[in-house]
Amino acid sequence: MTSPALPFGLTGRDEASAYFDWIVGLFGDALAGNVLDHGAGTGAITARLAARANRVIALEPGPELCAALQRRFASMANVVPLRGTIETYLAEYGAGSLDAIVSSNVLEHLADDLACLQQLRLALSPGGALAVYVPARQELFGSLDRAVGHQRRYSRKLLRDRLEQAGFFVQWVRYGNLAGVLPWLVSGRVLARPAISRKQLGFYDRFLFPVSARIEQRLRVPYGLNVAALARRQ
């Protein structure tokens, strides 16, 4: 029996192991202690955080996805799935209770991303780290974005501005995933497809992305499919 498709284009995305390893690796030792995975989805990033953090709260508003998180991490004592939003977390655990937050591919879905960032800041202890990873460059917006409910794509300036408006000190903002630009542009703007197939994703993760990642370890690329930032609560 075929499993039902997951929302937000998440079906099969856990198989992109090199890609998720790279995302978490971008932020280094900042992701330690008491960590929140904001919008945990299927838990691909949660699993990687669990190997380096004392405790990981896997926060996910979708009931189907949260149930999957509970099954996936049932045997891991340092992972706590929580259904809800950042407001749910604050009501449950209180302000200033986190050492770090990862928000990967979440802000682009929200009508009021600034309000969300302000709430994320409240949840962090002073000096706590916020690691953000979002889609980049509005000119790449197309059918793939619309299909998964993206409201925007970010430039480096826009992401920095949002973080500073929310009261964060921004350590760095950089583009990444340069290799993904052309496939996304062709699929989403030229061919107007609603999704990237698992076969295409697998090929990209095994062959194209590792080459791009090695280049980006040595060079700061001026453009990319995504933009990442590391910020701190002052």
Buried (B, 14 or more C-beta within 10 A) or exposed (E): EEEEEBEBBBBBBBBBEBBBBBBBEBBEEBBBBBBBBBBBBBBBBBBBBBEBBEBBBBBBBBEEBBEBBBEBBEEBEEBBBBBBBBEEBBEEBEEEBBBBBBBBBBBBBBEEBBEBBBBBBBBBBEEBBBBBBBBBBEEBBBBBBEBBEBBBBBBBEBBBBBBEEBEBEBBEBBBBBBBBBEBBBEBBBEEEBEBBEEEEBEEBBEEBBBEBBEEBEEEEBEBBBBBBBBBBBE
